[in-house]
């Protein structure tokens, strides 16, 4: 069996002070076959980024051995491997030369990288002037066209804009078809589940699961959510403009939310004598995304609402058969006239949706995203045969 990456009993620690150190990786062993795409999953501090830095040889283990069979390219921390003083074009030549290409070979790749990145004239400007999304475009466009054997991607899938994210995913799928070995970390688990052949779950610098089964990932997510979920939903938030209090989940079920049943998120709003209209928006997120539904409500300029000391009760209605099984949280945004943000409450609701107990949840359902609406199907047989 041919391995692209062999990790043998690797440990990496960082000294916190004169007497304390923390292990980012602790006696970790892993073998990755040639052509595999591996997803590294874990909470912040689990050791994901440290592992990729060791594979990219930007850091070295305290103990153990790493064997890399092939040329390696990586997009890790934003800016790693790129000179901020250089222009986009200069950085392409810079990275290409480090990879071992000559000037003629790099020049031949320029048109392809230009087209894929979509940066146009910005390639003539120093990288230090780029936004995060622009840097991601440059970095991924360059790295993915340099014909490396092993490609390391740390949180790069979700860092760019939606259009480029789609192009990047298609490119990753093409690289997989060419037999490239890839190691990907991302907080967007839905992307990892779609792109990767195998999943390695890290916790406290050690592998707790090495699996190809999506159901194992779902079990890990559910356990992590249950450990971190806020039990007291009666949270409060207050700033100089607005007060939010008495947050609660209302449903017909006392201890569980079912996919087949509607439920409500309810909270109270009290404003502090505003003389301008405000808008509220909720951002619904599942465990593996930054947000997939945003629902705004704009309050017209109403004196009674703006100056009410008793406030208003707001209830968000979630219909039955909308959300798939899984863990969700809700952010609340408070905006002035749809433009200026007055406040934001991250994860002010957290909840889990369960399937009906008598319905079997298969792996197909689990892997297909956050929403699962009951769409009506109509099938009509053609009156005549073709």
C-alpha positions in Angstrom: 0.0 0.0 0.0 1.4 3.4 -1.0 1.2 6.2 1.6 1.6 9.9 0.8 1.8 10.8 4.5 3.0 8.8 7.4 2.8 10.2 10.9 4.5 8.1 13.6 3.9 8.8 17.3 4.2 12.6 16.9 4.0 15.0 19.8 4.2 18.8 19.7 4.1 21.1 22.8 4.2 24.8 23.4 5.7 26.4 26.5 3.2 28.6 28.2 5.6 30.0 30.9 8.6 28.8 32.8 6.8 25.9 34.4 3.8 25.1 32.2 3.5 23.7 28.7 0.5 22.4 26.7 0.5 19.6 24.2 -1.1 20.6 20.9 -0.5 17.0 19.6 0.2 14.0 21.9 1.6 10.7 20.5 -0.4 11.0 17.3 -0.1 8.4 14.5 -1.8 8.5 11.2 -1.3 7.1 7.7 -2.8 8.7 4.6 -2.9 6.8 1.3 -2.0 8.3 -2.0 -5.0 10.0 -3.5 -7.0 10.2 -0.3 -8.8 13.4 0.8 -8.8 13.5 4.6 -11.0 15.9 6.7 -9.5 16.9 10.1 -12.3 17.7 12.5 -12.3 19.0 16.1 -13.0 22.0 18.3 -10.7 25.0 18.6 -7.5 23.9 20.3 -7.9 20.2 19.3 -4.6 20.4 17.3 -5.9 20.7 13.7 -3.8 23.7 12.6 -0.8 22.4 14.5 -1.0 19.1 12.6 -1.1 20.9 9.2 1.8 23.2 10.2 3.9 20.1 10.9 2.9 18.5 7.6 3.8 21.8 5.8 7.2 21.8 7.7 6.4 25.2 9.1 7.0 23.7 12.6 8.6 20.4 13.7 7.6 17.8 16.2 9.2 17.4 19.6 9.0 13.7 19.3 8.1 11.2 16.6 8.5 11.2 12.8 6.6 12.5 9.7 7.3 11.0 6.3 6.0 12.9 3.2 6.1 11.1 -0.1 5.7 13.9 -2.7 5.8 17.7 -3.1 3.7 19.6 -0.6 1.9 22.9 -0.9 -0.3 24.5 1.8 -2.7 27.3 2.4 -2.7 27.7 6.2 -2.8 31.0 8.1 -3.7 33.8 5.8 -0.4 35.2 4.5 1.6 32.0 5.0 4.0 31.6 2.1 3.1 34.9 0.5 5.0 38.2 0.7 2.6 41.1 1.6 4.9 43.6 0.0 4.8 41.8 -3.4 2.1 42.2 -5.9 -0.2 39.3 -6.8 1.9 38.6 -9.9 5.1 38.7 -8.0 3.7 36.3 -5.4 2.7 33.8 -8.1 6.3 33.8 -9.3 7.6 33.7 -5.7 5.6 30.7 -4.7 6.2 29.0 -8.0 9.9 29.4 -7.7 9.9 28.0 -4.1 8.0 25.0 -5.5 10.8 24.4 -8.0 9.4 25.9 -11.3 11.4 28.0 -13.6 10.3 31.4 -14.9 9.1 30.0 -18.2 7.0 27.3 -16.5 5.4 29.9 -14.1 4.7 32.3 -17.0 2.8 29.5 -18.8 0.5 29.2 -15.8 -0.2 32.9 -15.4 -3.2 33.0 -17.8 -4.9 30.1 -16.0 -4.3 31.5 -12.6 -5.5 35.0 -13.7 -8.8 33.5 -15.1 -9.5 31.3 -12.1 -8.8 33.9 -9.5 -10.9 36.6 -11.2 -8.7 39.3 -9.5 -8.1 41.2 -12.8 -6.0 44.3 -12.3 -5.7 43.7 -8.6 -2.9 41.3 -9.4 -0.8 44.4 -10.0 -1.2 45.6 -6.4 0.6 44.6 -3.2 -1.0 41.7 -1.4 -1.0 43.7 1.8 -3.9 45.8 0.3 -6.0 42.7 -0.3 -9.1 41.8 1.6 -9.3 38.3 3.1 -11.5 37.1 0.2 -9.0 38.5 -2.4 -6.1 36.8 -0.7 -8.0 33.5 -0.6 -8.6 33.9 -4.4 -4.9 34.5 -5.0 -3.6 31.7 -2.7 -6.0 29.0 -3.8 -5.7 29.8 -7.5 -1.9 29.7 -7.2 -1.5 26.6 -5.0 -4.1 24.5 -6.9 -2.4 25.0 -10.3 1.1 24.1 -9.2 0.7 20.3 -9.5 1.7 19.4 -6.0 1.4 15.8 -4.8 0.0 16.8 -1.4 -2.2 19.8 -0.7 -3.0 21.1 2.7 -6.0 23.4 3.2 -6.8 25.0 6.6 -10.2 26.8 6.8 -9.8 27.9 3.2 -13.1 26.6 1.9 -15.2 29.1 3.8 -12.9 32.1 3.8 -13.8 33.4 0.3 -17.0 34.5 -1.2 -19.8 32.2 -2.4 -19.0 32.3 -6.1 -15.3 31.5 -5.5 -16.2 28.9 -2.9 -18.1 27.0 -5.6 -15.2 27.2 -8.0 -12.8 26.0 -5.3 -15.0 23.0 -4.4 -15.1 22.0 -8.1 -11.4 22.4 -8.3 -10.9 20.2 -5.2 -13.1 17.6 -6.8 -11.0 17.8 -10.0 -7.7 17.5 -8.0 -9.2 14.4 -6.3 -9.9 12.9 -9.7 -6.2 13.4 -10.6 -5.1 11.4 -7.6 -3.8 14.3 -5.4 -3.6 13.7 -1.7 -5.4 16.4 0.3 -5.8 17.2 4.0 -8.6 19.7 4.8 -9.7 21.3 8.0 -12.8 23.4 8.2 -15.4 24.4 10.8 -17.9 24.0 7.9 -18.6 20.3 8.4 -21.0 20.1 5.6 -18.2 20.9 3.2 -15.9 18.4 4.8 -18.5 15.7 4.6 -19.0 16.3 0.9 -15.4 16.6 -0.1 -13.5 14.0 2.1 -13.1 10.3 1.8 -12.2 9.8 5.5 -12.6 11.8 8.7 -10.1 12.2 11.6 -11.5 13.6 14.8 -9.0 15.3 17.1 -9.5 16.1 20.7 -6.8 17.4 23.0 -4.1 16.6 20.4 -5.2 12.9 20.0 -7.2 11.0 17.5 -10.5 9.9 19.0 -12.0 8.7 15.7 -10.7 7.7 12.3 -13.7 6.8 10.2 -15.4 6.8 6.8 -18.9 6.7 8.3 -20.9 9.9 8.3 -23.0 8.5 11.1 -19.9 8.6 13.3 -19.4 12.3 12.6 -23.1 12.9 13.4 -22.6 11.1 16.7 -19.6 13.3 17.5 -21.5 16.5 16.7 -24.4 15.5 18.8 -22.2 14.7 21.8 -20.3 17.9 21.4 -23.5 19.9 21.2 -25.0 18.3 24.2 -21.8 19.1 26.2 -21.7 22.8 25.1 -25.5 23.6 24.8 -26.8 26.3 27.1 -29.3 24.8 29.4 -30.8 28.1 30.6 -32.6 29.8 27.7 -33.8 32.7 29.8 -30.8 34.8 28.7 -30.7 38.5 28.8 -28.9 41.1 26.7 -28.8 44.9 27.1 -27.0 47.8 25.6 -27.8 51.5 25.4 -30.3 51.0 22.6 -32.2 47.8 23.3 -32.9 45.1 25.9 -33.6 41.5 25.1 -34.9 39.2 27.8 -37.0 36.1 28.6 -35.8 34.0 25.7 -37.6 30.6 25.5 -38.5 27.8 23.2 -42.1 26.8 23.0 -43.3 23.5 21.5 -45.9 20.8 22.1 -43.1 18.5 23.2 -41.7 19.1 26.7 -38.3 17.6 26.2 -37.5 17.3 22.5 -38.1 19.2 19.3 -39.3 17.0 16.4 -38.9 17.6 12.7 -42.6 16.9 12.2 -43.8 19.4 14.8 -43.8 23.2 14.7 -42.1 25.2 17.4 -41.6 28.9 18.4 -38.7 31.0 19.7 -40.0 33.7 21.9 -38.3 36.7 23.5 -39.1 40.2 24.8 -37.8 43.5 23.3 -37.6 46.8 25.2 -36.2 49.8 23.4 -34.6 52.8 25.0 -36.6 55.8 23.6 -35.3 55.5 20.1 -36.3 58.2 17.7 -35.6 56.2 14.5 -36.9 52.9 13.1 -35.0 49.7 13.9 -34.9 46.3 12.2 -34.3 42.9 13.8 -32.9 39.8 11.9 -32.3 36.3 13.0 -29.5 34.2 11.5 -30.2 30.5 11.8 -27.1 28.3 11.8 -26.4 24.6 12.1 -23.4 23.1 13.7 -21.5 23.0 10.4 -22.2 26.4 8.9 -21.8 30.1 9.4 -25.5 30.7 8.7 -27.9 29.4 6.0 -31.1 31.3 6.7 -31.5 35.0 7.6 -35.0 36.3 8.3 -35.4 40.0 8.8 -38.3 42.0 10.3 -38.4 45.8 9.8 -40.2 47.9 12.3 -41.8 51.0 10.8 -41.5 54.3 12.6 -44.1 53.8 15.3 -43.9 56.1 18.4 -45.8 53.5 20.5 -43.3 50.8 19.8 -40.2 53.0 20.0 -41.1 54.6 23.3 -42.8 51.6 25.0 -41.3 50.9 28.5 -43.2 47.6 28.7 -41.8 46.3 25.4 -43.1 43.7 23.0 -43.1 39.9 22.9 -41.7 38.6 19.7 -42.4 35.1 18.6 -40.6 33.3 15.7 -42.7 30.6 14.1 -40.8 27.6 12.7 -43.1 25.3 10.7 -43.1 21.5 10.9 -41.0 19.6 8.4 -38.5 22.5 7.7 -35.3 21.5 9.5 -33.4 18.3 9.2 -32.2 16.4 12.2 -29.3 18.2 13.9 -28.0 20.9 16.1 -28.9 24.6 15.5 -28.4 28.0 17.0 -29.8 31.4 16.3 -28.0 34.8 16.3 -30.1 38.0 16.7 -29.0 41.2 14.9 -30.4 44.7 15.8 -30.0 47.2 13.0 -30.7 50.9 12.6 -32.7 51.5 9.5 -31.3 48.3 7.9 -27.8 49.7 7.8 -26.0 50.4 11.1 -25.6 47.5 13.5 -26.7 48.4 17.0 -26.1 45.0 18.6 -25.7 41.3 17.9 -26.3 38.4 20.2 -24.4 35.2 19.1 -26.1 31.9 19.8 -28.9 33.4 21.9 -30.9 30.2 21.2 -29.5 26.7 20.9 -31.6 23.6 20.2 -31.6 20.2 18.6 -34.1 18.8 16.1 -34.9 15.1 16.4 -36.6 12.8 13.9 -39.8 11.0 14.8 -38.9 8.0 17.0 -40.6 5.6 14.7 -39.0 6.9 11.5 -35.6 5.5 10.5 -33.0 8.2 9.8 -30.6 6.9 7.2 -27.1 8.1 6.2 -28.6 9.7 3.0 -30.8 12.0 5.0 -28.0 12.9 7.5 -25.7 14.0 4.8 -27.9 16.4 2.9 -27.8 19.6 4.8 -29.8 21.6 7.4 -33.2 21.8 5.9 -35.6 19.0 5.0 -38.9 20.5 3.8 -41.8 18.3 2.9 -42.0 19.1 -0.8 -45.1 17.9 -2.7 -44.3 15.6 -5.6 -46.6 15.1 -8.5 -46.0 12.2 -10.9 -48.1 11.8 -14.0 -47.7 9.0 -16.5 -47.5 10.1 -20.1 -50.7 9.2 -22.0 -48.8 7.8 -24.9 -45.5 5.9 -25.1 -42.5 7.3 -26.9 
